[in-house]
Amino acid sequence: MLPDRVIRISAATTSPSRIERDPWHFVGPEPGTHPAAALPAGPAVVPLALWLERRGELSARRPAVGVWLEPGDDPAAIAADVDNLAMVAVHFPKFTDGRGYSTAVLLRTRYGYAGELRAFGDVGRDQLFYMKRCGFDSFALPAHRDPGAALASLEDFRHRYQGSVDDPLPLFRRRHG
């Protein structure tokens, strides 16, 4: 079960990043449940396989539906749907599994996804700054992780040398550009 709090990064400079209650419900696959069961009330995030199986029905659903991707899922599978998805969540099953970073960059740059992009699973304080650079703008931390410390970690580094999704120009171009 996911924690009921999430860290959101604000794109607006007047609205700070914050910890808030998470309105999204993640739907299966979990042991003993069938993901094709009725979706809960409110915003729901479904696995890629369920999205592909029930795309027409789910894309018409209100409130919003999001899709979650496992590390081995190809983000190209939802490329045609990026304008209709309120959220894409990327699962990090282990701290050492970095495939989700590439998924985030592809979603933001190649496929033009502009909605909420969430990292969830074994996500820790040390990863958030880099996840933000790759395009993530919300994070669901495990219950045993301190969300306050994680939120503070987004300000760990003042200068970034390389260009990335959040700031495409490298430092030397920003200084001499």
Secondary structure, DSSP 8 states (H G I E B T S, - for coil): ---SEEEE--SSTTS--EEEE---EE----TT--TTS---SS-EEEEHHHHHHSHHHHHT-SS-EEEEE-TTS-GGGGGGGGGG-SEEEEEESSTT--HHHHHHHIIIIIS---SEEEEEES--HHHHHHHHHHT--EEE--TTS-HHHHHHHTTS-S---S--SS--S-HHHHHH-
